[in-house]
Amino acid sequence: MAGAFGSLSAGVLVLFFSGLDRRRCALLIALLAAVAYAILAGLTLPTQRAVIMLGVVGMAFLLRRGLSPGHALLLAFAAVL
């Protein structure tokens, strides 16, 4: 049921953001899903770190910059502090 809802909402977002390519649209959908999950989970520290890491990697992707997993973890750690 949750997968069907996710697919439907992703389809609607793709229609609204048709100017974006598929990867950027998928990144936007993943970030929205991660934020929604973090809110439902009570914004604990691990969920905050996961959302921040996704945001850091997403920004690196949007800026077309390579980012190693270690650097992403370090940036997320600095943002949580």
C-alpha positions as CSV (number, residue, x, y, z in Angstrom):
1,M,0.0,0.0,0.0
2,A,2.8,2.4,0.9
3,G,4.6,1.6,-2.3
4,A,1.5,2.3,-4.4
5,F,1.1,5.7,-2.6
6,G,4.8,6.5,-3.2
7,S,4.5,5.6,-6.9
8,L,1.4,7.8,-7.3
9,S,2.9,10.7,-5.5
10,A,6.1,10.4,-7.5
11,G,4.1,10.4,-10.7
12,V,2.3,13.6,-9.7
13,L,5.6,15.2,-8.8
14,V,7.1,14.2,-12.2
15,L,4.2,15.9,-13.9
16,F,4.7,19.1,-12.0
17,F,8.4,19.2,-12.4
18,S,8.6,18.0,-16.0
19,G,11.5,20.4,-16.6
20,L,13.8,18.4,-14.4
21,D,15.6,15.3,-15.6
22,R,14.7,12.0,-14.0
23,R,17.7,11.8,-11.6
24,R,17.0,15.3,-10.2
25,C,13.3,14.4,-9.8
26,A,14.2,11.2,-8.1
27,L,16.5,13.1,-5.8
28,L,13.7,15.5,-4.9
29,I,11.3,12.7,-4.2
30,A,13.9,10.8,-2.1
31,L,14.6,14.0,0.0
32,L,10.9,14.6,0.6
33,A,10.4,10.9,1.6
34,A,13.3,11.1,4.0
35,V,12.1,14.3,5.6
36,A,8.6,12.8,6.0
37,Y,10.0,9.6,7.5
38,A,12.3,11.7,9.9
39,I,9.3,13.6,11.1
40,L,7.3,10.4,11.6
41,A,10.2,8.9,13.5
42,G,10.4,11.8,15.9
43,L,13.5,13.5,14.4
44,T,15.9,11.4,16.4
45,L,19.6,12.0,15.9
46,P,20.2,9.1,13.5
47,T,17.2,10.2,11.3
48,Q,18.5,13.8,11.3
49,R,21.9,12.6,10.2
50,A,20.4,10.4,7.4
51,V,18.4,13.4,6.1
52,I,21.4,15.7,6.3
53,M,23.6,13.1,4.5
54,L,21.0,12.7,1.7
55,G,20.9,16.5,1.4
56,V,24.7,16.8,1.3
57,V,25.0,14.1,-1.4
58,G,22.0,15.6,-3.3
59,M,23.6,19.0,-3.3
60,A,26.9,17.5,-4.5
61,F,25.0,15.8,-7.3
62,L,23.1,18.9,-8.3
63,L,26.4,20.9,-8.4
64,R,27.9,18.1,-10.4
65,R,30.7,17.5,-7.8
66,G,32.1,14.2,-6.8
67,L,31.8,13.4,-3.1
68,S,33.2,10.4,-1.3
69,P,31.1,8.7,1.4
70,G,33.6,9.7,4.1
71,H,33.3,13.4,3.2
72,A,29.5,13.1,3.1
73,L,29.6,11.6,6.6
74,L,32.0,14.3,7.8
75,L,29.8,17.1,6.4
76,A,26.7,15.5,8.0
77,F,28.5,15.2,11.3
78,A,29.5,18.9,11.2
79,A,25.9,19.9,10.3
80,V,24.4,17.9,13.2
81,L,26.7,19.6,15.6
